[in-house]
Amino acid sequence: MSRELARPALFFVHNASVKSCLRAQQSLVRSCPPPPRQLAGPFRVSGFFQKTAPWLLGRQSATSISKGPSLFSGLSESAKRLFSSSASPRVAELDIGNNGFLLRPRRVITDKRVGFWLVGSATLVFGIVVLGGLTRLTESGLSITEWKPVTGSIPPLTQGDWEAQFEKYKESPEFKLLNSNMTLEEFKFIFFMEWAHRLWGRVIGLSFVLPGLYFILRKKTSPRVSRRIFGIALLIGFQGFIGWWMVKSGLSDHFLKDNIEEGKYKDSHPRVSQYRLATHLGLAFAVYLSMLWTGLEALKENRWIKEPKQALRNISMLSNPVLKPYKYAAAGLLGLVFLTAMSGAFVAGLDAGLIYNEFPYMGEGFIPPRSELFSSFYARRKDDSDLIWRNMLENPVTVQLIHRIMATTSFAAIVGFHFLSSRLYRKTLIPRIIYRGSHGVVGFAVLQVALGITTLLYLVPTPIAASHQAGSLALLTSVLILCMRLRRPRGAIQALLGTLAQTK
């Protein structure tokens, strides 16, 4: 046989005959002849097999290709059922030699039920982000002063249990400095807010790990998606640790010290560290985006194989080199919106929304005085070498200004991106679904700006402020979906679509 066929390649099989192969190096589809009866040596190829191909359980097609033993002579019954089921197309690795064929099945398209499950899991994460914002706005996050991952899921059941929990809270800096007049009934409210937030996190962990194991063991996921599920599961477990690490910062005894120690900044208001709050929120966003991206990708690939011709038309349009800067702009927009949301976490952590409650001015101008923006009060070193960066991250005035600038920049970038989308759509360079997606991004951006300004003007009311936090994730979701629609499929998927389009 030729050297070309001796290399690893992808064979696309339909109706028991080799139709075409994909060169992995160049991602080009070219016709391939059937293997000869006698081969110079064994080699391995991979192939897509149509989900309804009746030849998978037979022997005639194998002997028609080679005089050797049947293609399925070494295939287990479970593997035969795997290929003959009505599931998504799969990949198979074949060892072809003088004695015949050996086939090893491998899935290439993830089951659409996995996609729906991932999107549902992302919805749960969206909910816990909103609940976390409510927990912070009601100042309930420090009501539970211990971390019990298992037994902590059970709330106090008796009056004695409630009194014991209340006594623990009385030892915290928040109670001694802010809530010394709190009653037991008032404590129950903030306790249940934090308890519900932690319980929701446990539910997310269990509802992700257990179904994820089931789908992987039942081979409902491709190896690529299986690795992502494993990575997301690790992030969820790490997020629980980060959450307690954040809460612990608000229980520190340094809030109770009467004097400012040299080299340390003392905050008289017990609150969690804004650095840890931003880390906790950023990791929650990362988990959400990972779940949503993987789930939408699985659903999109399943839609593609149902309508391969339409999918190939859209893919061909998106393959235009002219759109390369447009795709980079969409990715940059996603990063910019994410960073703007993280700057909002610093605003929340420092209660920076409670000052300069006006827009667009901050005092007598658009920018506060320099003495307020870069105050030496926040510097910890004697030579003030950390003056700039500490004010940018710890000074509420500077933090609010940065958030305003980033929010304005994000809004302007979104509007500019929409104008670019309109221009490309009029020139028929992008599909209609992309143009409609840019419309959605602009709509969420306008809503988010309105919520942000309203939150500021009305001194951070809880319902509007929680809606503003939810709006940031909704805006990020709309940009993520737009980026997903702009993404071309993997080479193997694109070649599979080409094969299916020829057979339909």
Salt bridges, closest charged atoms under 4 A:
GLU4 OE1 - ARG23 NH1 2.90
GLU77 OE2 - LYS80 NZ 3.38
GLU93 OE1 - ARG44 NH1 3.85
ASP95 OD1 - ARG44 NE 2.94
ASP95 OD2 - ARG104 NH1 2.60
ASP111 OD2 - ARG113 NH2 3.04
GLU139 OE2 - HIS269 NE2 3.96
GLU146 OE2 - LYS148 NZ 3.71
GLU146 OE2 - LYS168 NZ 2.88
GLU167 OE2 - LYS170 NZ 3.38
GLU171 OE1 - LYS176 NZ 3.91
GLU185 OE2 - LYS188 NZ 3.47
GLU194 OE2 - ARG198 NE 2.81
GLU261 OE2 - LYS257 NZ 2.90
GLU261 OE1 - LYS264 NZ 3.71
GLU262 OE2 - LYS382 NZ 3.17
ASP267 OD2 - ARG271 NH1 2.48
GLU297 OE1 - ARG224 NH1 3.13
GLU297 OE1 - ARG228 NH1 2.94
GLU297 OE2 - ARG487 NH1 2.87
GLU301 OE2 - ARG490 NH2 3.07
ASP351 OD2 - ARG271 NH2 3.02
ASP386 OD2 - ARG390 NE 2.69
GLU394 OE2 - ARG380 NH2 3.58
GLU394 OE2 - ARG390 NH1 2.89
